[in-house]
Amino acid sequence: MFSEAWLYAFVSVFIVSVVSFVGILTICIKEEKLEKLLLYFVAFSAGGLLGGAFFHLLPEAVEKFGFEVSVSFFILLGIVVFFVLEKMIHWRHCHIPTSDKHPHPFAYTNLLGDSIHNFIDGLIIGASYLTNISLGIIATFAVILHEIPQEIGDFGVLVYGGFSRRFALFINFLTALTAFLGLICAFASYSVIENFTFFLVPFAAGGFIYVASTDLMPELHKSCFETKKSFAQLLMLIFGMVIIFLIKFIIPE
């Protein structure tokens, strides 16, 4: 079981890391069209993350440990930690014009925050696979749903901050590899800490809830209000939840 979980987790983290190259697709798409399409994908991603938290991670934690105050504490801890990561990303600001010779400090800050974020993703995926294969696949899918719009955004931040597109893709991929460190820590800790998932599963749920509700959903309110577009975003949000819910029955425990 341990070796099987390790293999699945390694492949999953590799796939998540490769997602960092999604920024290259933005080169071929006009900015206005990409912005319109991305909003619908953001809605789907938010639904997927919420579905992953409420249909899979939280029920798994409650089933194994009961709905104790400690479970609630780790959910809130996940929210707080991801809030701190957000603060790290928006830590510094600079008024000197950007260039290849003078990237803005926020570009480096973004890399630091993204590295820590990817490390936590690796922890989440590793702990989920150690719980069971089904939960690991669900966690991987939820992370990918979040990573695609995030990586596109990260790529845009790095280019805007002064990096060339080629170097932005390369350095963004390097930060994505920190997920492997998180994976290694998850498996190493599991052999030492018997109930490691008691902490990490509700912690991951809190992180998913935070990202969906504070990062992704607010983006949907920034566009001009149009009934058709708003309804389409709502449908994509619900569709993301439904897909995650259905996967619960398609993938065996």
C-alpha positions in Angstrom: 0.0 0.0 0.0 2.8 2.4 0.9 4.7 1.8 -2.3 1.6 2.1 -4.4 0.6 5.3 -2.7 4.2 6.7 -3.3 4.0 5.8 -7.0 0.6 7.5 -7.5 1.7 10.5 -5.5 4.9 10.9 -7.4 3.1 10.8 -10.8 0.5 13.2 -9.5 3.0 15.8 -8.3 4.9 15.5 -11.6 1.7 16.3 -13.5 0.9 19.2 -11.2 4.5 20.5 -11.7 4.1 20.3 -15.5 1.0 22.5 -15.2 3.4 25.4 -14.5 4.1 25.5 -18.3 0.4 26.4 -19.0 1.6 30.0 -19.3 3.0 29.3 -22.7 -0.6 28.9 -24.0 -1.2 32.6 -23.3 1.3 33.6 -25.9 -0.9 32.3 -28.7 -4.2 33.7 -27.3 -5.2 37.4 -27.5 -5.4 39.0 -24.1 -9.0 40.0 -24.3 -10.2 36.6 -25.4 -8.1 34.9 -22.7 -9.5 37.1 -20.0 -13.1 36.2 -21.0 -12.4 32.5 -21.1 -10.4 32.5 -17.9 -13.3 33.9 -15.9 -15.4 30.8 -16.7 -12.5 28.5 -15.9 -12.0 30.4 -12.6 -15.6 29.7 -11.8 -15.2 26.0 -12.5 -12.0 25.9 -10.5 -13.7 27.5 -7.5 -16.5 24.9 -7.7 -14.0 22.1 -7.9 -12.0 23.3 -4.9 -15.2 23.7 -2.8 -16.4 20.3 -3.9 -13.1 18.8 -3.0 -13.2 20.3 0.4 -16.9 19.6 1.3 -17.5 16.3 -0.6 -14.1 14.6 0.0 -11.7 16.1 2.5 -14.0 17.1 5.3 -16.1 13.9 5.2 -12.9 11.9 5.2 -11.7 13.8 8.3 -15.0 13.4 10.1 -15.3 9.7 9.2 -11.9 8.9 10.6 -11.7 11.2 13.6 -15.2 12.5 14.3 -16.2 16.2 14.1 -14.1 17.2 17.0 -13.1 20.8 17.8 -9.5 19.9 16.8 -10.8 19.2 13.2 -12.4 22.6 13.1 -9.1 24.1 14.5 -7.0 22.6 11.6 -9.6 23.8 9.0 -9.2 27.3 10.4 -5.4 26.9 10.5 -5.4 26.1 6.8 -7.4 29.2 6.1 -5.0 31.3 8.2 -1.9 29.8 6.6 -3.1 30.5 3.1 -4.0 34.0 4.2 -0.4 34.5 5.3 0.8 33.2 1.9 -1.4 35.8 0.2 0.2 38.5 2.4 3.7 37.2 1.4 2.8 37.5 -2.3 1.7 41.1 -1.9 4.5 41.9 0.5 6.4 44.6 -1.3 5.9 47.3 -4.0 8.3 49.2 -6.2 7.8 52.4 -8.3 10.9 52.0 -10.5 9.9 51.0 -14.1 10.2 47.3 -14.8 12.8 45.8 -17.2 14.9 42.7 -17.6 17.7 44.4 -15.6 15.3 45.6 -12.9 12.5 43.2 -12.1 10.0 44.5 -9.5 10.5 43.0 -6.0 6.9 41.7 -6.1 8.0 39.3 -8.8 10.5 37.7 -6.4 8.0 37.8 -3.6 5.5 36.0 -5.9 8.1 33.3 -6.5 8.7 32.9 -2.7 5.0 32.7 -2.0 4.4 30.3 -4.9 7.2 28.0 -3.7 5.7 27.7 -0.3 2.2 27.2 -1.8 3.5 24.4 -4.1 5.3 22.8 -1.1 2.0 22.7 0.7 0.3 21.2 -2.4 2.9 18.4 -2.3 2.1 17.8 1.4 -1.7 17.7 0.6 -1.3 15.2 -2.3 1.1 13.0 -0.3 -1.1 12.9 2.8 -4.2 12.2 0.7 -2.7 9.2 -1.1 -1.5 7.9 2.3 -5.2 8.0 3.4 -6.5 6.2 0.3 -5.9 6.3 -3.5 -9.3 7.7 -4.2 -8.7 10.7 -1.9 -5.3 11.2 -3.5 -6.7 11.4 -7.0 -9.4 13.8 -5.8 -6.8 16.0 -4.1 -4.7 16.0 -7.3 -7.6 17.0 -9.5 -8.6 19.8 -7.1 -5.0 21.1 -7.0 -4.7 21.0 -10.8 -8.0 23.0 -11.1 -6.5 25.6 -8.9 -3.0 25.5 -10.4 -4.0 26.2 -14.0 -5.5 29.7 -13.5 -2.9 30.4 -10.7 0.0 29.5 -13.0 -1.4 31.6 -15.8 -1.6 34.4 -13.2 1.9 33.8 -11.9 3.3 33.8 -15.4 1.6 37.2 -16.0 2.9 38.6 -12.7 6.5 37.5 -13.6 6.4 39.0 -17.1 4.8 42.2 -15.7 7.4 42.3 -13.1 10.2 42.4 -15.6 11.2 38.8 -16.5 11.3 37.7 -20.1 8.6 35.2 -21.1 11.1 32.4 -21.6 12.8 32.9 -18.2 9.4 33.4 -16.5 8.3 29.9 -17.7 11.6 28.4 -16.6 11.7 30.0 -13.1 8.0 29.3 -12.6 8.6 25.6 -13.3 11.5 25.6 -10.7 9.1 26.9 -8.0 6.6 24.2 -9.0 9.2 21.5 -8.2 9.0 22.4 -4.5 5.9 20.3 -4.5 8.2 17.2 -4.6 9.8 18.5 -1.3 6.3 18.6 0.2 5.6 15.1 -1.0 8.8 13.8 0.5 8.0 15.5 3.8 4.5 14.0 3.8 5.8 10.4 3.4 8.7 10.9 5.8 6.4 12.4 8.4 3.8 9.7 8.0 6.3 7.0 9.1 7.0 9.0 12.2 3.6 10.6 13.1 0.9 7.9 13.2 -2.0 10.3 12.7 -0.4 12.7 10.3 -3.6 12.9 8.2 -5.5 14.0 11.3 -3.8 17.4 10.8 -3.3 17.6 7.0 -6.7 16.5 5.6 -8.7 19.2 7.4 -5.8 21.7 6.9 -6.0 21.0 3.2 -9.8 21.5 3.3 -9.3 24.9 4.9 -6.7 25.8 2.2 -9.1 24.8 -0.6 -12.0 26.8 1.0 -9.8 29.9 1.4 -8.4 29.8 -2.2 -11.9 29.3 -3.7 -13.7 31.9 -1.6 -11.0 34.7 -1.4 -8.9 34.3 -4.5 -11.1 32.9 -7.2 -14.7 33.9 -6.5 -13.9 37.6 -6.0 -12.5 37.6 -9.5 -15.9 36.8 -10.8 -17.3 40.0 -9.3 -14.7 42.2 -10.9 -16.2 41.9 -14.4 -19.1 44.1 -15.5 -22.5 42.6 -14.5 -24.3 40.9 -17.3 -27.1 38.5 -16.7 -26.0 35.9 -19.3 -22.3 36.0 -18.2 -23.1 35.9 -14.5 -25.5 32.9 -15.1 -22.8 31.1 -17.1 -20.3 31.7 -14.3 -22.8 30.3 -11.8 -23.3 27.2 -14.0 -19.5 26.6 -14.3 -19.2 27.0 -10.5 -21.9 24.4 -9.9 -20.5 22.2 -12.7 -17.1 22.1 -10.9 -18.8 21.0 -7.7 -20.9 18.3 -9.5 -17.8 16.9 -11.3 -16.0 16.5 -8.0 -19.1 14.9 -6.4 -19.5 12.4 -9.2 -15.8 11.4 -9.0 -16.5 10.2 -5.5 -18.6 7.4 -6.9 -16.5 6.8 -10.1 -13.2 6.2 -8.3 -13.2 3.3 -5.8 -11.9 3.8 -2.3 
